[in-house]
């Protein structure tokens, strides 16, 4: 931790390496691995994550925000990069200049990239029942004709986003649509080499749907839950949230305690500690039975979090003093706050709260040197 700002989120790049290698072993060497770095790599830092993915020999990365693409390229990372669809057709010319594989998901985008004035690599996104972006079966004839008239669009592949992954019947229906649309394009002479439908939970639960390319996100960062975490034993990359106590004081009975803080010990004095972390870092203001770890013990959160401060009850923790490390996620001594614990306290899924915190707090990176004998391409 720095002396000036003691709060931080710990990003475990060794866990990321483990997850990339595990995913490579799971899909095999013939399936391309598009490592998803959207949302500033789920808050973990797009450049740091993309560099590890390059070292571990992922085939490509995928981003949402074009600014992430610019930042990654400026860092000298040369992996092929797929940009998901987030821009309107007016920006097609600018996107074509980024040297990324663009996503084309509607007729306006197809026309815009066709007239962008330069060649562009692209994926078509197909809508097989998610209802978000993508061409539907009714679009296929017109799309094929337009692509055949537009040699400046070099089509690399087709992908879709599968909905209702927990329902095998729904997944099978969507895959039938995907196969039908791909076959219809091929019948008209449009047959790009890559097919991609498998995100993290699909890789875990439907290995036959790896096809020849996959794009894991939450598995890459160890954010799988439930049975998917059992099927694919990834490690959490957002591994810790830490700070230090900046004040300890005695509060007399009846004193008001922060914003909306009910007296947790009516009629008794309270030993309270202030931790310099709050909702500006990504936490919600209200917790349900919230606590942090101090000296390896639970210290209950008093009231709502402020923007930059949290008040906790350390009455039962002898010796708590200024400068002591506190843990909001991770292990301290024999105690631990797990992602599931934090999700229960905040009312938010780990998939939502952890990337939010990773983006809102200073990052500290932990890593180990890669073992050449276990690099992803050779495992």
C-alpha positions in Angstrom: 0.0 0.0 0.0 1.1 3.6 -0.6 1.5 5.9 2.4 -0.8 8.5 0.8 -3.7 6.2 0.0 -3.8 3.0 1.9 -6.8 1.4 0.2 -6.2 -1.0 -2.7 -7.5 -4.0 -4.6 -5.1 -6.8 -5.2 -5.1 -8.3 -8.7 -3.6 -11.8 -8.8 -1.9 -12.2 -12.2 -0.7 -15.6 -11.2 -4.3 -16.7 -10.9 -5.0 -15.2 -14.3 -2.1 -17.3 -15.8 -3.6 -20.4 -14.2 -7.0 -19.6 -15.7 -5.7 -19.0 -19.2 -3.8 -22.3 -19.0 -6.8 -24.2 -17.6 -9.0 -22.8 -20.4 -6.5 -23.8 -23.0 -6.3 -27.3 -21.7 -10.1 -27.5 -21.6 -10.7 -26.4 -25.2 -7.6 -28.0 -26.8 -5.0 -26.6 -29.2 -7.2 -26.5 -32.2 -9.8 -24.0 -30.8 -8.9 -20.3 -30.8 -9.0 -18.6 -27.4 -10.3 -15.0 -27.5 -9.6 -13.7 -24.0 -12.2 -11.1 -23.1 -10.8 -7.9 -21.8 -14.0 -5.8 -21.9 -14.7 -3.3 -19.1 -11.0 -2.5 -18.6 -10.6 -6.3 -18.3 -13.4 -6.6 -15.7 -11.6 -3.9 -13.8 -8.3 -5.7 -13.6 -6.5 -3.4 -16.1 -6.8 -4.0 -19.8 -3.0 -3.6 -20.5 -1.9 -5.9 -17.6 -4.4 -8.6 -18.5 -3.7 -8.4 -22.2 0.0 -8.7 -21.6 -0.4 -11.8 -19.6 -2.7 -13.3 -22.2 -0.1 -12.5 -24.9 2.6 -14.2 -22.7 0.4 -17.2 -22.2 -0.2 -17.4 -25.9 -3.9 -16.7 -26.2 -4.9 -16.5 -29.8 -6.6 -13.1 -29.5 -8.3 -10.7 -27.1 -11.7 -9.1 -27.2 -12.7 -5.7 -26.0 -15.9 -3.6 -25.7 -14.7 0.0 -25.2 -12.6 1.2 -28.2 -10.5 3.2 -25.7 -9.3 -0.1 -24.2 -8.3 -1.2 -27.7 -6.3 2.1 -28.2 -4.6 1.7 -24.8 -3.7 -1.9 -25.4 -2.2 -1.2 -28.8 -0.3 1.8 -27.3 1.3 -0.6 -24.8 2.8 -2.6 -27.7 0.6 -5.6 -27.5 0.1 -7.0 -30.9 -2.4 -9.9 -30.4 -5.4 -9.9 -32.8 -8.2 -8.0 -31.1 -12.0 -8.4 -31.6 -14.1 -5.3 -30.8 -17.6 -6.1 -29.7 -20.4 -3.9 -31.1 -20.7 -0.7 -29.1 -20.5 2.1 -31.6 -23.0 3.5 -34.1 -22.4 3.4 -37.9 -21.1 7.0 -38.1 -17.9 5.8 -36.4 -17.2 3.0 -38.8 -14.4 4.9 -40.4 -12.7 5.6 -37.1 -13.1 2.0 -36.0 -11.6 0.7 -39.2 -8.4 2.7 -38.4 -7.8 1.0 -35.1 -6.6 -2.2 -36.6 -9.1 -4.4 -34.8 -11.5 -7.0 -35.9 -14.8 -5.2 -35.9 -18.3 -6.6 -35.1 -21.0 -6.0 -37.8 -24.5 -6.6 -36.3 -26.9 -4.8 -38.6 -27.5 -3.5 -42.1 -26.4 0.1 -41.3 -23.1 -1.1 -39.9 -22.6 -3.4 -42.9 -23.1 -0.4 -45.3 -20.9 1.9 -43.2 -17.9 -0.5 -43.0 -18.3 -1.2 -46.7 -17.9 2.5 -47.5 -15.3 3.2 -44.8 -12.6 3.7 -47.4 -10.3 1.0 -46.1 -10.2 -2.7 -45.7 -11.4 -4.1 -42.4 -11.5 -7.5 -40.8 -14.9 -8.3 -39.3 -17.1 -10.8 -37.4 -20.8 -11.0 -38.1 -22.9 -11.2 -35.0 -26.0 -13.3 -35.3 -29.1 -13.0 -33.1 -30.2 -16.5 -32.2 -32.7 -15.6 -29.5 -30.9 -13.2 -27.2 -32.7 -10.2 -28.6 -29.8 -7.8 -28.4 -27.4 -7.2 -31.2 -27.2 -9.3 -34.4 -28.7 -10.3 -37.7 -31.8 -12.5 -37.6 -32.6 -15.3 -40.1 -34.7 -12.8 -42.2 -31.6 -10.7 -42.8 -29.3 -13.5 -44.2 -30.0 -13.2 -47.9 -29.5 -9.5 -48.0 -26.4 -9.8 -45.8 -24.8 -12.4 -48.1 -25.4 -10.3 -51.2 -24.0 -7.2 -49.6 -20.8 -9.0 -48.4 -20.2 -10.5 -51.8 -20.4 -7.0 -53.3 -18.0 -5.6 -50.7 -14.5 -7.1 -50.9 -13.1 -4.5 -48.5 -14.8 -6.4 -45.6 -12.7 -9.4 -44.9 -15.0 -11.7 -42.9 -13.2 -13.6 -40.2 -16.1 -15.4 -38.5 -19.6 -15.6 -37.1 -20.5 -15.4 -33.4 -23.6 -15.2 -31.2 -24.4 -14.7 -27.6 -26.4 -17.6 -26.1 -29.2 -16.7 -23.7 -30.7 -19.0 -21.0 -27.5 -21.0 -20.6 -29.0 -22.9 -17.7 -31.6 -24.4 -20.1 -30.2 -27.0 -22.4 -33.4 -27.0 -24.5 -33.1 -23.3 -25.1 -29.4 -23.6 -25.9 -30.1 -26.4 -28.4 -32.7 -24.2 -30.2 -30.4 -21.3 -30.4 -27.7 -23.5 -31.8 -30.1 -24.8 -34.5 -30.7 -21.2 -35.6 -27.0 -20.4 -35.6 -26.2 -23.5 -37.7 -29.1 -22.7 -40.1 -27.9 -19.1 -40.6 -24.3 -20.2 -41.1 -25.5 -22.8 -43.7 -27.6 -20.2 -45.5 -24.6 -17.8 -45.8 -22.4 -20.7 -47.0 -25.0 -21.7 -49.6 -24.6 -18.2 -51.1 -20.8 -18.3 -51.0 -20.1 -16.6 -47.6 -18.2 -19.0 -45.4 -15.9 -17.3 -42.9 -13.5 -19.7 -41.1 -14.3 -19.1 -37.4 -17.4 -20.0 -35.5 -17.8 -18.8 -31.9 -20.7 -19.3 -29.4 -19.0 -20.3 -26.2 -18.5 -17.8 -23.4 -17.5 -18.9 -20.0 -20.5 -20.9 -18.8 -21.0 -22.5 -22.2 -17.4 -23.7 -22.1 -18.0 -25.1 -18.6 -21.4 -26.8 -19.3 -21.4 -27.6 -23.1 -17.9 -28.6 -24.2 -19.3 -29.8 -27.6 -20.1 -26.1 -28.4 -16.5 -24.9 -28.4 -16.6 -25.1 -32.2 -13.3 -23.6 -33.4 -13.2 -20.4 -31.2 -14.3 -19.4 -27.7 -14.5 -16.1 -25.9 -14.4 -16.6 -22.1 -14.8 -13.6 -19.8 -15.9 -14.4 -16.3 -14.0 -17.7 -16.2 -10.8 -15.8 -17.1 -11.2 -13.7 -13.9 -12.4 -16.5 -11.7 -15.9 -15.1 -11.4 -17.9 -18.3 -12.1 -20.5 -19.3 -9.5 -22.5 -22.4 -8.6 -22.2 -25.5 -10.7 -20.1 -23.6 -13.3 -17.4 -23.0 -10.8 -17.4 -26.8 -10.0 -17.1 -27.7 -13.7 -14.3 -25.2 -14.4 -12.0 -24.7 -11.3 -10.7 -21.2 -12.0 -9.1 -19.0 -9.4 -10.2 -15.5 -8.5 -8.1 -12.8 -10.1 -9.6 -10.0 -7.9 -8.2 -11.6 -4.8 -8.2 -9.0 -2.1 -9.4 -5.5 -1.0 -7.3 -4.0 1.8 -7.0 -0.8 3.7 -5.7 0.6 7.1 -7.3 2.2 10.1 -6.7 5.9 10.2 -8.5 6.7 13.5 -9.7 4.9 16.6 -11.9 6.6 19.1 -14.4 6.0 21.9 -18.0 7.0 21.3 -20.1 7.7 24.3 -23.6 6.2 24.6 -26.1 8.2 22.6 -23.7 9.6 20.1 -24.8 9.6 16.5 -22.7 7.2 14.4 -22.2 8.2 10.8 -25.0 8.4 8.2 -28.0 6.4 9.4 -26.0 4.5 12.0 -28.1 2.9 14.7 -26.3 2.4 18.0 -25.1 -1.3 17.9 -24.6 -1.3 21.7 -27.4 0.8 23.3 -26.4 2.3 26.6 -22.7 1.2 26.2 -19.7 3.1 24.9 -18.2 1.9 21.6 -14.7 1.7 20.4 -14.9 2.7 16.8 -12.4 2.7 13.9 -12.4 4.7 10.7 -11.2 3.1 7.5 -10.6 5.4 4.4 -12.7 3.5 1.9 -16.3 4.1 0.8 -18.8 4.2 -2.0 -16.5 6.3 -4.2 -14.5 3.1 -4.6 -17.5 1.2 -5.9 -19.2 -0.2 -2.7 -22.9 0.4 -2.2 -23.8 2.7 0.7 -25.9 0.1 2.5 -24.7 -3.3 3.7 -26.6 -6.2 5.1 -24.8 -7.4 8.3 -21.7 -5.9 6.8 -18.3 -6.4 8.4 -14.6 -6.2 7.7 -11.6 -8.1 9.2 -9.4 -6.5 11.8 -6.8 -8.7 13.5 -8.4 -11.7 11.9 -11.8 -11.0 13.5 -15.0 -9.5 12.2 -15.6 -5.8 12.9 -19.2 -4.8 12.1 -19.8 -1.9 9.8 -21.7 0.9 11.6 -24.4 2.6 9.5 -23.9 3.5 5.8 -20.6 3.9 4.0 -19.6 7.5 3.3 -18.0 8.5 0.0 -14.5 7.9 1.4 -14.9 6.5 4.9 -16.3 3.5 6.7 -17.0 3.4 10.4 -16.6 0.0 12.2 -17.1 -1.4 15.7 -13.8 -2.7 17.2 -15.0 -2.8 20.8 -14.3 -6.5 21.0 -11.0 -6.4 19.2 -8.4 -5.6 21.7 -5.4 -3.6 20.5 -7.0 -2.3 17.3 -5.1 0.9 16.5 -4.2 3.4 13.8 -2.2 1.8 11.0 -3.6 -1.7 11.4 -4.4 -3.5 8.1 -8.1 -4.3 7.5 -9.5 -6.7 4.9 -12.7 -6.2 3.0 -12.1 -9.1 0.7 -9.6 -11.9 1.2 -7.9 -13.7 4.1 -6.5 -12.3 7.3 -5.2 -14.9 9.7 -7.7 -17.8 9.9 -10.6 -15.6 8.8 -11.7 -14.8 5.3 -14.2 -12.6 3.4 -15.0 -14.5 0.2 -16.6 -13.2 -3.0 -19.8 -14.9 -1.9 -19.6 -13.2 1.5 -19.2 -9.8 -0.1 -22.0 -10.5 -2.5 -24.3 -11.4 0.4 -23.4 -8.2 2.3 -23.8 -5.9 -0.7 -26.8 -7.6 -2.4 -24.9 -7.7 -5.6 -23.5 -10.7 -7.5 -19.8 -11.1 -7.4 -19.8 -10.6 -11.2 -21.0 -7.1 -10.6 -19.5 -5.9 -7.4 -15.9 -7.2 -7.9 -15.2 -5.6 -11.3 -16.8 -2.4 -10.0 -14.4 -2.3 -7.0 -11.5 -3.2 -9.2 -12.2 -0.2 -11.3 -12.8 2.1 -8.4 -9.8 1.4 -6.2 -6.0 1.7 -6.7 -4.7 -1.7 -8.0 -1.8 -3.6 -6.7 -0.6 -6.5 -8.9 0.8 -9.8 -7.6 2.4 -12.3 -10.1 4.8 -15.1 -10.5 7.1 -15.7 -13.5 5.5 -18.0 -16.1 6.8 -21.6 -16.1 7.8 -22.3 -19.7 6.9 -26.0 -19.2 3.3 -25.1 -18.6 2.7 -22.3 -21.1 -0.9 -22.5 -22.4 0.1 -23.6 -25.9 2.0 -26.5 -24.5 -0.4 -27.8 -21.9 
